[in-house]
Amino acid sequence: MTGEQFSPAYLRLHATGELAQRRDKALQMLAECRLCPRECGVDRLSGETGFCRSGRQAQVSSYNPHFGEEQPLVGIGGSGTVFLTNCNLRCIFCQNYDISHLGHGREVSAQQLADMMLELQHIGCHNINFVTPTHFMPQILEALVIAADAGLNVPLVYNCGGYESLEALRILGGIIDIYMPDAKYGDGQVAQRLSAAPDYPPRMQAAIREMHRQVGDLQIDDRGLAERGLIVRHLVLPAGLAGTADIMRFLASLSPETYVNVMAQYRPCYQAHQDEQIDRRITTEEYRQAVQAAYEAGLHRLDERPLAILL
C-alpha cells in the first residue's frame, strides 16, 4: 500500500514536454510500421495497412465503465475501458472476434479519443483501460497529450495480448502506470496453431520483463485500487495447451510478487470448433491443476475463480 498522494506517471512527463516528444517518436514508427513483432513495414501515415488491418486513425469499438475486470482496477467506479478495434494476433478462439478480427468499430480523431478518456474519468472510473492497444500506441499518446492538458489524472492501463515490440514499450516507459498483458502460450507451435504467432513465447517473455522493469510489482492503495505495477492474465486452455506450468515458472522467476489472474472463462468461440482439442470448456480439474502450478512455482498473489463456479 502507498501512503503518499498518487500522481500518474504521464503527468510528470507532460509537465516537461517529454510526453509530446514521445508522441512524435511513436508517430514516426507508423511511417514504416514496426509497432509489434510483425514489423510489417507499411506506411500507415499514408493509410496503408498491414497484419492488424489498421491505418493512420485509431479505431474504437466502445468505451464504458467496466465492472468485470480485476478487482484492483474496478473499485466502486469501474475501470474505464476503451475497446480498440483490430489486433496483431489471430486467435482462432477469440471471444471478441467481432472487434478484433472483423473490425467492428469506428475511426476516431485524437481529440475524440481524448474526450472519451476525460468522460470516463468524469463519471468516476478509477483508470483508463486501453484494451488491445498495441497497434494504436502512437494514437493513444497523441490523445493523451490532449487529455492531460484538459485535466486527465487517473492511471493508465495497457491491456494487451503480450505480443509486443520492445522498441514500442520503451517509448511507453514512464507513461503507462499499469501493464496488464496476456501470457497466452508457453509453446511456439501451439502459438502458431492458435494465434498465427510462432515466436509468441520469447516475445511475450521479453515484453513482460520490460514491463516489470518499468513499473515493478503491483502496488495497491488503501482503498484496494491499483496505482502502478504489473498484472498478468493467463487464460487456462483445454488439454494443457496454454503451457501453464512453464508460464508460471517464468512469472515466478520475474518476481514471486507477480500478480496473476488465472482465468477460467475459456469457452469455444469464433473458429474454435475447427480444432477438436479446444472445442470445449475447461474442466474443474484442468483449472485446479493450473492454480496448483502457480502456487508450486512460488507465486502467491493470485486472482483465481472458486472451483464451485466451474461445476
Secondary structure as GFF3:
##gff-version 3
##sequence-region A 1 311
A	DSSP	alpha_helix	9	16	.	.	.	ID=ss1
A	DSSP	alpha_helix	18	28	.	.	.	ID=ss2
A	DSSP	three_ten_helix	29	32	.	.	.	ID=ss3
A	DSSP	three_ten_helix	44	46	.	.	.	ID=ss4
A	DSSP	beta_strand	58	66	.	.	.	ID=ss5
A	DSSP	alpha_helix	71	74	.	.	.	ID=ss6
A	DSSP	beta_strand	79	84	.	.	.	ID=ss7
A	DSSP	alpha_helix	97	100	.	.	.	ID=ss8
A	DSSP	beta_strand	106	108	.	.	.	ID=ss9
A	DSSP	alpha_helix	110	122	.	.	.	ID=ss10
A	DSSP	beta_strand	128	131	.	.	.	ID=ss11
A	DSSP	three_ten_helix	134	136	.	.	.	ID=ss12
A	DSSP	alpha_helix	137	149	.	.	.	ID=ss13
A	DSSP	beta_strand	156	160	.	.	.	ID=ss14
A	DSSP	alpha_helix	166	172	.	.	.	ID=ss15
A	DSSP	beta_strand	178	181	.	.	.	ID=ss16
A	DSSP	alpha_helix	188	195	.	.	.	ID=ss17
A	DSSP	alpha_helix	200	215	.	.	.	ID=ss18
A	DSSP	beta_strand	219	220	.	.	.	ID=ss19
A	DSSP	beta_strand	226	235	.	.	.	ID=ss20
A	DSSP	three_ten_helix	238	240	.	.	.	ID=ss21
A	DSSP	alpha_helix	244	254	.	.	.	ID=ss22
A	DSSP	beta_strand	259	263	.	.	.	ID=ss23
A	DSSP	three_ten_helix	272	274	.	.	.	ID=ss24
A	DSSP	alpha_helix	284	297	.	.	.	ID=ss25
A	DSSP	beta_strand	301	304	.	.	.	ID=ss26
A	DSSP	three_ten_helix	307	310	.	.	.	ID=ss27
###
